[in-house]
Amino acid sequence: MGLALAGALGACGGLGDAGAGDVGLDVAETTIARLHEALRGGETTCRAVVEAHLARIDAYESSLNAITVVNPRALSRADELDAALAGGQELGPLFCVPMLVKDNFDTHDMVTTGGSVALASNLPPDDAFMVRKIREADAIVIAKTNMAEWAFSPRQTVSSSFDTTRNAYALDRVPAGSSGGTASGVAASFGLIGLGSDTGNSIRGPSAHLALVGIRSTIGLTSRDGVIPLSFDRDVAGPMGRTVEDVARVFDVVAGYDPADPYTEAGRGRREEDYTRFLDASGLDGARIGALRSLVDPEETDAAIAERFEEALADLSRLGAEVVDPFDFDVSAQLEREGMFCRRFRYDMWEYLRSLGDDRPMSDVLEVLETGQYSEYVERTLRRNEDTPLDVHPARGYPPCPDYAENEARQAYLDALVDAMDAEGLDAVVYPSWLCVPAHIDRGDQEYCGDNSQRVAPATGMPAITVPMGFTYDRYPAGLQILARPYAEGLLFRLAYAYEQSTTHRRPPEDFPALEP
């Protein structure tokens, strides 16, 4: 256990000696609805719920390494919410929900390192937009979670600030990256739900490896303000949870316009009033769904994952969907368009570091190459940015790197896919989130393969959700990814919920059972 974590647990009351206590509610695998029912019914208190989650962190974190720092004010905030509930005050929609927040979200009261030891003392002046929104909804940020350094790796979750996170279902395997700390922490019930970020894979990939639900929204529907960037023209932030309903409840709070994020101007007025109204157990009846076979390469796909995918297609049909199989669309040809990718990490980090004010730890992220404050595996990616301008917007660079809405290649990919869906009359398309099982913890790079999350949503800006698709070899979670047209998040929640409710694939990891009271 790191010093920061041990100290924070001490500030919260030394729970290692106290155990879980008499909570009145089994917090492992609980849901927001069940938590609120127990609190309103007097079965438990917010303090007891927070203590129980902290006790789980204290008991199990040493084997998982998902947590970076624990919020020293978590219990005092719980006491405030208990008093408010007892006093009959109106509480927010996430009241007393213990949440885990990835270490690249600014938190004014806890360090935000982005996985880099160079930011080990970075205490931002304010909260990220999404952190502020969940706090306004009366959630409790119980802890921050480990991530891949600078979010560079979709393969694994290794940081120079807090080391290596393991997969809660198989401790000898990776949780993917970069939001692996949030994924493993939520899977092990260190928090009820969490926040992650996704530039290419980092919400959906770890969620699939940990039997979670994770959504990447339409670019422009959710704010990235206060989230350490990787590539601002692709970054998306959002919830990762154990059920579709819980993810929809948090998405309801964090989605929407933010003047501090210029991309959300395009999504202004496009969010639904209530995403939970789409949760319909019969929601697949009459849907028309395409099986995107170009993302099921027979040479790359593990046989057990291929089997789970075929079962998923059969389940979709059984639940009333018309499955178009195959849906013929060449993803690889789209990704070969000139101008699809560009480097802007240095510039985006320059903008982020300026937001920290005069106390920022550096002015240029590439200063770490001189100080040596980085992990060996990130050096190559850092050096790729040495020839990019520091303070010139990428759209004015050479070659120019236009923002998403002005990027002709990405917009052409989006138009081509939507046109193909229109021609087939599809509501959504599906494919496995991963084609391979989680890599061994010491071979994260060598065994990395089959990452489908990189291939459609990030370039097109379309929304996608991953939902548990079962287990391979009775041990490794697999995820079904559903992708829809821009701003069709409500439809994604409807389809994913109907599939989840019928198949009930999720089960908790065996190594993290309920604690004895």
Residue, then its C-alpha position, 0 to 999 in steps of 0.5 A: m500500500g502506497l504512503a498516500l493511500a495508507g495516510a488517507l485511510g488513517a485519516c478516515g479512521g484506521l478501518g483495517d482494525a475495525g473491519a466492515g462493521d454492521v452495515g445493514l447492507d451488503v455493499a459488494e455488488t450493490t446498486i444505486a437504487r438498492l443503496h437509496e432504498a436502504l438509506r431511506g428505509g433506515e436500514t443503514t447510514c451513509r457513514a456505514v456505507v462509506e466505512a464499508h467501502l473503505a474497509r474493502i479498500d483496506a482489506y483488498e487493495s494490496s493485491l489489486n493496486a487500483i487506488t491512488v489516494v483515498n478522500p480524507r473527507a469521505l466520512s465527514r461528507a457522509d455525516e453531512l448527508d446523514a444529517a441532511l437525510a434525517g432533516g428531511q432535506e432534498l438530496g441529489p440523485l446520486f446521494c451517498v453513492p461512493m464513487l471512484v475517479k480516475d487519476n486524470f480528473d482534477t480534484h481540488d482536494m486530492v492530487t491529480t497525477g495523470g499517472s506521472v510522478a512528475l505531477a505527484s504533488n499536483l493539487p488542481p485549483d478546482d474540480a473537473f466538470m464531471v467531478r463537480k457535477i457528481r458532487e453537486a448530485d451528492a455523490i461522494v468521491i471516495a478515492k482516485t484510481n490508478m491509470a496508464e501513465w499519461a493515458f498512453s497505453p490501452r494495453q495495461t495500467v502502469s504508472s510512474s506515480f502508483d505502479t501496476t494495477r491487476n485484473a480483479y478477475a485474474l490477478d495474473r492478468v491486465p485490466a487493460g488501460s488506461s482506466g484500469g484502476t477504475a475498472s478493477g476498483v469498481a469490479a471489486s466493489f471499492g466504489l459503487i461506480g466510477l469515472g474513466s476517460d476514453t481516447g481510443n479504448s480506455i473506458r470500454g476496453p477495461s470495462a469489457h475486461l472487468a465485466l462492467v458496463g462502460i459508455r463512450s458518448t458522442i463527441g460533444l455531448t459530454s465535457r472534458d474540462g479538467v481532465i488531463p488530455l491525451s488528444f483533445d479531438r478524441d478524448v471522452a469522459g464518462p461512467m463505468g459501472r456494474t449495471v446499465e441502470d447505474v451507468a445511465r443514472v450517472f450519465d444523466v448527471v454528467a452529460g450536457y453543455d459546458p462552456a469550458d469545453p468548446y466541443t460541447e457547443a455542437g451537442r448543446g440541446r442534444r442531451e435527453e432529459d432523462y436517460t433512465r427512461f430508456l431502460d426497457a427490458s423489452g427494448l430489443d424487440g423490433a430493433r434492427i442490428g448489424a453484426l459488424r463481421s469486419l471486426v471479427d477477424p477469424e485469425e485474431t479472434d480467440a475461439a472462446i470469444a467467437e463463441r460468446f459473440e455467436e451466443a450474443l447474436a442468438d440472444l439478440s434475435r431471441l429478444g426480438a431483434e432482427v440481426v443483419d449478419p453480416f453487416d458489410f462495412d470495411v472498417s480498415a479501408q476507412l482507417e486508412r484515410e489520409g489525415m485520420f490521426c495526428r499528434r497534439f498531446r504536447y499542445d493539449m497538455w500545454e493548455y491543461l498545465r496553463s489551467l493549473g495557474d501559477d503553481r503548475p509543476m511545469s509548463d511543457v510536458l516534455e520537460v519530463l524527458e530532461t528530469g527523467q520523471y517517466s516510465e521507460y515504456v512512455e519515452r517513445t511516445l513522448r519523443r514522438n511529440e518533440d517536433t510538434p509546436l508547444d503553443v500553436h493550435p494543431a490546426r495551424g501546424y504543418p501538416p495541419c491537424p484540424d479539430y474533429a468537426e473540421n477533420e475531413a477524413r473523420q467526417a467522411y468515415l462518419d458519413a460512410l458508416v451512417d450511410a451504410m447503416d441507413a441503407e440497411g435500416l439499422d438502429a445499431v451495430v455490434y461486435p466484440s469489445w475485445l477479440c483476445v482474452p486479457a494479457h498476462i500482467d508481465r506481458g501486457d505489450q507482447e500479448y496485446c491484441g484484438d482491441n476493437s474499441q479503437r477502430v470505430a467510435p474514436a475516429t467517427g465520434m459516434p457513441a458506443i457502450t460495452v456490456p458483459m457478454g459472458f466469460t471465456y474459460d470460465r474466468y475472463p470477462a468478455g464484452l459486447q460493444i453496441l455502437a449507434r448514430p451520434y446522440a443516440e445514447g438513449l437507444l444504446f441504454r435501451l438495447a444494452y439494458a434489455y440484453e443485460q436483463s435477459t442474459t445476466h452475465r455479470r458475476p463478481p470476482e471470486d477473490f474479493p468476497a463480502l467482508e465479515p462484520 
